[in-house]
């Protein structure tokens, strides 16, 4: 059976492509981020999860998005510098994408279809919506913006304990 993420690619913040098939067998935490949002301090929590679990198989992917309150208007270079300088981000930051609408990145179209939000709505409501994807490529959970990264630790540990 083909891994569900095998056909997705996304550009890293420096413009180089990342084939998500390269991440098969890893647990993924995929987040739409913003640099000027009330939830922006979550970068520190996401970095803490990355540091704590990366060697056990977790990959955090941050996708900047400017669709919510125009809270990430900068260039990819500016966003990357902001995340590193202010939050010490060393996890993979991706190029800016749209997560809703006709121009939504195909990965986010798929994530939303696999893990709808409240009352079955697919649209992402705000910055820092998080998707936990298991080693087998199945979406395990969708988390709201208000869910602090630290609250995801138990779910991440369970996902890491599961075989691909």
C-alpha positions as CSV (number, residue, x, y, z in Angstrom):
1,X,0.0,0.0,0.0
2,X,1.3,3.4,-0.9
3,X,2.0,5.7,2.0
4,X,-0.6,8.5,2.1
5,X,2.0,11.2,2.1
6,X,4.1,9.7,-0.7
7,X,2.8,12.0,-3.4
8,X,3.1,15.3,-1.5
9,X,6.0,17.7,-1.9
10,X,6.4,21.1,-0.3
11,X,9.1,23.8,-0.5
12,X,11.3,24.5,2.5
13,X,11.6,28.1,3.6
14,X,14.8,28.3,1.6
15,X,13.0,27.2,-1.5
16,X,14.4,23.7,-1.7
17,X,11.8,21.0,-2.2
18,X,11.0,18.4,0.4
19,X,9.3,15.1,-0.7
20,X,7.1,14.0,2.2
21,X,7.9,10.5,1.1
22,X,11.3,11.1,2.7
23,X,9.5,11.3,6.0
24,X,7.8,7.9,5.8
25,X,7.9,6.1,9.1
26,X,8.2,9.3,11.1
27,X,5.5,10.9,13.2
28,X,4.7,14.4,11.8
29,X,3.3,17.4,13.5
30,X,2.2,19.8,10.8
31,X,1.3,23.4,11.9
32,X,0.2,26.5,10.0
33,X,2.2,29.3,11.7
34,X,2.3,33.1,11.8
35,X,4.9,35.5,13.1
36,X,2.6,38.2,14.5
37,X,-0.2,36.3,16.2
38,X,-1.3,36.0,19.8
39,X,-0.3,32.3,19.4
40,X,3.1,33.0,18.0
41,X,4.8,32.1,21.4
42,X,3.7,28.5,20.5
43,X,6.9,28.4,18.4
44,X,8.8,27.9,21.7
45,X,6.5,24.9,22.6
46,X,6.8,23.4,19.1
47,X,10.6,23.7,19.4
48,X,10.5,22.0,22.8
49,X,8.5,19.1,21.3
50,X,11.0,18.9,18.4
51,X,14.0,18.8,20.8
52,X,12.3,16.3,23.0
53,X,11.1,13.8,20.4
54,X,13.1,14.3,17.2
55,X,15.5,11.4,18.0
56,X,12.5,9.1,18.6
57,X,11.0,9.9,15.2
58,X,9.0,13.1,15.4
59,X,9.3,15.7,12.6
60,X,7.7,19.1,13.2
61,X,6.8,21.0,10.0
62,X,5.9,24.7,10.3
63,X,4.0,26.2,7.3
64,X,3.7,30.0,7.5
65,X,0.4,31.4,6.3
66,X,-0.8,34.9,5.9
67,X,-4.5,34.1,5.5
68,X,-5.6,34.9,9.1
69,X,-5.5,38.6,10.0
70,X,-2.5,39.1,7.6
71,X,-0.3,38.1,10.5
72,X,2.6,36.7,8.5
73,X,3.2,39.3,5.7
74,X,7.0,38.9,5.5
75,X,9.0,37.1,2.9
76,X,10.2,33.5,3.5
77,X,13.6,34.9,4.4
78,X,12.2,37.3,6.9
79,X,9.9,34.6,8.5
80,X,12.8,32.2,8.8
81,X,15.0,34.8,10.5
82,X,12.2,35.8,12.9
83,X,11.5,32.2,14.0
84,X,15.2,31.4,14.5
85,X,16.1,34.7,16.3
86,X,13.0,35.0,18.6
87,X,12.2,31.3,19.3
88,X,15.4,29.4,18.4
89,X,13.4,27.3,15.9
90,X,15.5,24.5,14.5
91,X,12.6,22.3,13.2
92,X,11.7,22.4,9.5
93,X,10.1,25.7,8.5
94,X,8.4,25.5,5.1
95,X,7.7,28.2,2.5
96,X,4.6,30.3,3.0
97,X,1.4,28.6,1.8
98,X,-2.4,29.1,1.8
99,X,-4.3,26.5,3.9
100,X,-7.8,27.4,2.9
101,X,-9.6,28.2,-0.4
102,X,-8.9,27.4,-4.0
103,X,-5.1,28.0,-3.7
104,X,-4.7,25.9,-0.5
105,X,-1.6,23.7,-0.6
106,X,-2.6,20.1,-1.6
107,X,-1.2,18.8,1.7
108,X,-3.5,21.0,3.7
109,X,-6.5,20.1,1.5
110,X,-5.8,16.4,2.3
111,X,-5.2,17.0,6.0
112,X,-8.5,18.9,6.4
113,X,-10.4,16.1,4.6
114,X,-8.8,13.5,6.9
115,X,-9.4,15.4,10.1
116,X,-12.3,17.8,9.9
117,X,-12.7,20.4,12.6
118,X,-15.7,21.3,14.8
119,X,-19.0,20.1,13.5
120,X,-17.3,18.5,10.5
121,X,-16.1,21.8,9.0
122,X,-12.9,21.4,7.0
123,X,-11.7,25.0,6.9
124,X,-8.8,26.0,9.2
125,X,-10.1,28.7,11.6
126,X,-6.8,30.4,12.6
127,X,-3.0,30.2,12.9
128,X,-1.4,27.3,14.8
129,X,-3.9,24.7,13.9
130,X,-2.0,21.4,14.3
131,X,-2.2,18.0,12.6
132,X,-0.6,14.9,14.1
133,X,0.2,12.3,11.5
134,X,1.2,8.7,12.5
135,X,4.1,6.7,11.2
136,X,1.8,5.1,8.7
137,X,0.8,8.4,7.2
138,X,-2.7,8.5,8.8
139,X,-3.9,11.7,10.4
140,X,-4.4,10.9,14.1
141,X,-5.6,14.2,15.4
142,X,-6.4,17.8,14.6
143,X,-5.7,20.4,17.3
144,X,-7.1,23.9,17.6
145,X,-5.0,27.1,17.8
146,X,-5.6,27.3,21.6
147,X,-4.1,23.8,22.2
148,X,-0.7,24.5,23.6
149,X,2.0,22.3,22.1
150,X,2.9,20.8,25.5
151,X,-0.7,19.3,25.7
152,X,0.2,17.2,22.6
153,X,3.0,15.3,24.3
154,X,1.0,12.2,25.4
155,X,-0.5,11.9,21.9
156,X,2.9,12.2,20.3
157,X,4.4,9.6,22.7
158,X,1.5,7.2,21.8
159,X,2.1,7.8,18.1
160,X,5.9,7.3,18.5
161,X,5.2,4.0,20.3
162,X,3.2,2.7,17.3
163,X,4.8,0.7,14.5
164,X,4.6,2.1,11.0
